[in-house]
């Protein structure tokens, strides 16, 4: 689903452009441009749904490019992520600028990819909603978009709806109001505990009913709080299970144990890339 989103990435630094393209290509239909003039031509030929653009470009800067594209009906409908230095964001770019999000340079590639993926997921979800069947219900597979991505997309889009999740006979229902979870059920569980049970589901199906409403308020945390606390609890339980299964020192821990899960994570951080102008 997400790879149907059209993404235009613009940066005059070939290394930054190449690494962003490589990281984002599995997530969307990526087109790249090295300057604003090139971006304009490519946007006219294939209008993007998301523009990720460096602010400091030769000639026309990123803000001017956004304004130019927005002024043309054929290329006006897209979301924007501007990449800029902290000083430029504070001194040159105001909240009135046509950007949905900012990436402060320098940034780590993996963090940038996560931020941009959230935008891609939101756009993909909105496209699904627009093409929903006559009953107004959006249906999909959790192999396309997992529970965390779904919830983040609904929060970013400030959606009000009922999210139904099913997997192997289990069912969870989560009600959103303006992007915030207000009520959830999972068997006998309600509220926060119901949400925590399904956060790591990657298989199964989801259904979104944008007409469904509820008067119940059973959750204590907001959407981001539920995601953070739920993942923390899950990590804790996995660590406890790993320690119980194998009390041996870290050096001798089996590959499935928690102690050996840390070195790959450290390696992953070491392989991350800091991107600048």
C-alpha positions as CSV (number, residue, x, y, z in Angstrom):
1,X,0.0,0.0,0.0
2,X,2.6,2.6,1.0
3,X,4.8,2.0,-2.0
4,X,2.0,3.5,-4.2
5,X,2.7,7.0,-2.7
6,X,4.6,9.3,-5.1
7,X,7.6,10.9,-3.5
8,X,9.9,13.6,-4.9
9,X,13.2,14.1,-3.1
10,X,15.2,17.2,-3.9
11,X,18.8,17.9,-2.7
12,X,21.9,19.3,-4.4
13,X,24.2,17.1,-2.4
14,X,24.6,13.9,-4.5
15,X,25.5,11.8,-1.4
16,X,22.5,13.0,0.6
17,X,20.2,12.5,-2.4
18,X,21.5,9.0,-3.1
19,X,21.3,7.8,0.5
20,X,17.7,9.1,0.9
21,X,16.7,7.5,-2.3
22,X,18.2,4.1,-1.2
23,X,16.5,4.3,2.2
24,X,13.1,5.5,0.9
25,X,12.8,3.4,-2.3
26,X,11.2,0.4,-0.5
27,X,8.6,2.7,1.0
28,X,7.3,4.7,-1.9
29,X,7.7,5.5,-5.6
30,X,10.8,7.7,-5.4
31,X,11.9,10.3,-7.9
32,X,14.9,12.5,-7.2
33,X,16.0,15.9,-8.4
34,X,19.3,17.8,-7.8
35,X,17.9,21.4,-8.0
36,X,14.6,23.3,-8.1
37,X,14.4,23.6,-11.9
38,X,14.8,19.8,-12.3
39,X,12.2,19.3,-9.5
40,X,9.7,21.5,-11.3
41,X,10.0,19.6,-14.5
42,X,9.7,16.2,-12.8
43,X,6.7,17.4,-10.7
44,X,4.8,18.7,-13.8
45,X,5.5,15.3,-15.5
46,X,4.6,13.2,-12.5
47,X,2.9,15.3,-9.6
48,X,4.2,14.1,-6.2
49,X,2.1,13.4,-3.2
50,X,5.0,14.1,-0.8
51,X,7.9,16.5,-1.4
52,X,11.1,16.0,0.7
53,X,13.2,19.0,-0.2
54,X,16.4,20.8,1.0
55,X,15.8,24.4,1.9
56,X,19.1,25.7,0.7
57,X,19.1,24.9,-3.0
58,X,21.0,26.8,-5.7
59,X,18.9,29.4,-7.5
60,X,15.3,28.9,-6.3
61,X,15.3,27.7,-2.6
62,X,13.1,25.0,-1.2
63,X,10.4,27.3,0.1
64,X,10.2,29.0,-3.3
65,X,9.9,25.6,-4.9
66,X,7.0,24.7,-2.7
67,X,5.2,28.0,-3.4
68,X,5.7,27.6,-7.1
69,X,4.3,24.1,-7.1
70,X,1.4,25.1,-4.8
71,X,0.5,27.9,-7.2
72,X,-0.3,25.5,-10.0
73,X,-3.5,23.4,-9.7
74,X,-2.0,20.4,-11.4
75,X,0.8,20.2,-8.8
76,X,-0.8,21.8,-5.8
77,X,-1.9,18.7,-3.8
78,X,1.1,17.4,-1.9
79,X,2.6,17.3,1.6
80,X,6.0,18.8,2.3
81,X,9.0,17.9,4.5
82,X,11.7,20.7,4.4
83,X,15.3,19.8,5.3
84,X,17.0,22.8,6.9
85,X,19.6,23.9,9.5
86,X,18.4,24.8,13.0
87,X,19.2,28.4,12.3
88,X,17.2,28.5,9.1
89,X,14.2,26.9,10.8
90,X,14.4,29.4,13.6
91,X,15.2,32.6,11.6
92,X,14.0,32.1,8.0
93,X,11.2,29.6,8.1
94,X,8.0,30.5,9.9
95,X,5.0,28.4,10.9
96,X,3.1,30.0,7.9
97,X,5.5,28.3,5.5
98,X,4.0,25.5,3.4
99,X,5.7,22.6,5.2
100,X,4.1,19.8,7.1
101,X,7.3,18.8,8.9
102,X,10.9,19.9,9.2
103,X,14.1,17.8,9.3
104,X,16.8,19.6,11.1
105,X,20.2,19.2,9.5
106,X,22.4,17.4,10.3
107,X,20.2,14.4,10.8
108,X,20.7,10.6,11.1
109,X,19.5,8.7,8.1
110,X,17.4,6.2,10.1
111,X,15.6,8.9,12.1
112,X,14.9,10.8,8.8
113,X,13.6,7.7,7.2
114,X,11.3,7.0,10.2
115,X,9.9,10.6,10.1
116,X,9.3,10.5,6.4
117,X,7.7,7.0,6.6
118,X,5.1,8.4,9.0
119,X,4.2,10.9,6.3
120,X,4.1,8.2,3.6
121,X,1.8,6.1,5.8
122,X,-0.5,8.9,6.5
123,X,-0.8,9.7,2.8
124,X,-1.4,6.1,1.9
125,X,-4.1,5.8,4.5
126,X,-5.8,9.0,3.1
127,X,-5.7,7.5,-0.4
128,X,-7.3,4.3,0.9
129,X,-10.1,6.4,2.6
130,X,-10.8,8.2,-0.7
131,X,-11.2,5.0,-2.6
132,X,-13.2,3.2,0.1
133,X,-16.2,1.1,-1.0
134,X,-19.7,2.4,-0.9
135,X,-20.1,1.3,2.8
136,X,-17.3,3.8,3.7
137,X,-15.2,1.1,5.4
138,X,-11.5,0.8,4.6
139,X,-10.1,-2.7,4.7
140,X,-6.5,-3.9,4.6
141,X,-3.8,-6.3,5.8
142,X,-1.4,-5.7,8.7
143,X,1.3,-7.0,6.5
144,X,0.9,-3.7,4.5
145,X,0.8,-1.4,7.5
146,X,1.3,-2.6,11.1
147,X,-0.6,-1.5,14.1
148,X,1.9,1.1,15.2
149,X,2.1,2.7,11.8
150,X,-1.7,2.7,11.5
151,X,-2.1,4.4,14.9
152,X,0.6,7.0,14.1
153,X,-1.1,7.8,10.8
154,X,-4.5,8.2,12.3
155,X,-3.0,10.5,14.9
156,X,-1.1,12.6,12.3
157,X,-4.2,12.9,10.2
158,X,-6.4,13.8,13.2
159,X,-8.8,11.1,12.2
160,X,-12.0,10.1,14.0
161,X,-12.9,6.5,13.3
162,X,-13.2,2.9,14.6
163,X,-10.1,0.8,14.0
164,X,-10.9,-3.0,14.1
165,X,-8.0,-5.4,14.3
166,X,-8.4,-9.2,13.8
167,X,-5.9,-12.0,13.9
168,X,-6.5,-15.8,14.3
169,X,-9.9,-15.3,15.9
170,X,-8.8,-12.5,18.2
171,X,-10.3,-9.0,17.8
172,X,-9.5,-5.5,19.1
173,X,-11.5,-2.4,18.5
174,X,-10.0,1.1,19.0
175,X,-12.0,4.3,18.7
176,X,-10.2,7.5,17.7
177,X,-11.4,11.1,18.1
178,X,-9.3,13.7,16.3
179,X,-6.4,11.3,16.2
180,X,-6.5,10.4,19.9
181,X,-7.5,7.0,21.2
182,X,-10.6,7.3,23.5
183,X,-11.9,3.8,23.9
184,X,-10.5,0.3,23.2
185,X,-11.6,-3.3,23.8
186,X,-9.8,-6.6,23.5
187,X,-11.8,-9.5,24.9
188,X,-12.3,-8.7,28.6
189,X,-9.7,-5.9,28.5
190,X,-10.7,-2.3,28.0
191,X,-8.8,1.0,27.7
192,X,-5.0,1.2,27.7
193,X,-4.5,-2.6,28.4
194,X,-6.5,-3.5,25.3
195,X,-4.2,-1.4,23.1
196,X,-1.1,-2.8,24.7
197,X,-2.1,-6.3,23.6
198,X,-2.0,-5.6,19.9
199,X,0.8,-3.2,19.3
200,X,3.2,-5.7,17.9
201,X,0.7,-7.5,15.6
202,X,2.2,-7.7,12.1
203,X,-0.2,-10.3,10.8
204,X,-4.0,-10.2,10.5
205,X,-6.3,-7.6,9.1
206,X,-7.6,-4.1,9.9
207,X,-10.7,-2.3,9.1
208,X,-11.4,1.5,9.4
209,X,-14.9,2.8,9.8
210,X,-14.9,6.6,9.6
211,X,-18.6,6.8,10.4
212,X,-18.4,4.8,13.7
213,X,-18.5,6.8,17.0
214,X,-18.5,6.0,20.7
215,X,-19.4,7.9,23.8
216,X,-17.1,5.8,26.0
217,X,-13.7,7.1,27.2
218,X,-11.7,4.2,28.8
219,X,-8.1,5.1,27.9
220,X,-5.9,7.2,30.2
221,X,-3.0,8.0,27.9
222,X,-3.0,9.8,24.6
223,X,-2.1,8.0,21.3
224,X,1.7,8.7,21.6
225,X,1.7,7.8,25.3
226,X,-0.1,4.5,24.5
227,X,2.5,3.6,21.9
228,X,5.5,4.5,24.0
229,X,4.2,2.8,27.2
230,X,3.0,-0.3,25.3
231,X,6.3,-0.8,23.6
232,X,8.2,-0.3,26.9
233,X,6.1,-2.9,28.6
234,X,6.6,-5.4,25.7
235,X,10.4,-4.9,25.8
236,X,10.3,-5.4,29.5
237,X,8.4,-8.7,29.2
238,X,10.8,-9.9,26.5
239,X,13.8,-9.1,28.6
240,X,12.3,-11.0,31.6
241,X,11.4,-13.9,29.4
242,X,15.0,-14.0,28.0
243,X,16.5,-13.8,31.5
244,X,14.3,-16.6,32.7
245,X,15.0,-18.9,29.7
246,X,18.8,-18.5,30.0
247,X,20.4,-17.2,33.2
248,X,23.9,-17.6,31.6
249,X,26.3,-14.6,31.3
250,X,25.8,-12.3,28.3
251,X,28.8,-13.8,26.4
252,X,27.2,-17.2,26.5
253,X,23.6,-16.3,25.9
254,X,21.8,-18.1,23.1
255,X,21.1,-16.2,19.9
256,X,17.4,-15.9,20.8
257,X,18.2,-14.4,24.3
258,X,17.9,-10.7,25.2
259,X,21.6,-10.3,26.0
260,X,22.7,-11.1,22.5
261,X,20.0,-8.8,21.1
262,X,22.0,-5.8,22.2
263,X,25.1,-6.2,20.1
264,X,23.1,-6.1,16.8
265,X,21.3,-3.0,18.0
266,X,24.7,-1.4,18.8
267,X,26.0,-2.4,15.4
268,X,22.9,-0.9,13.8
269,X,23.6,2.4,15.5
270,X,27.2,2.4,14.4
271,X,26.1,1.8,10.8
272,X,23.7,4.8,10.8
273,X,24.8,7.8,8.7
274,X,24.8,11.4,9.8
275,X,23.8,13.6,6.8
276,X,24.5,17.3,6.4
277,X,24.6,19.9,3.7
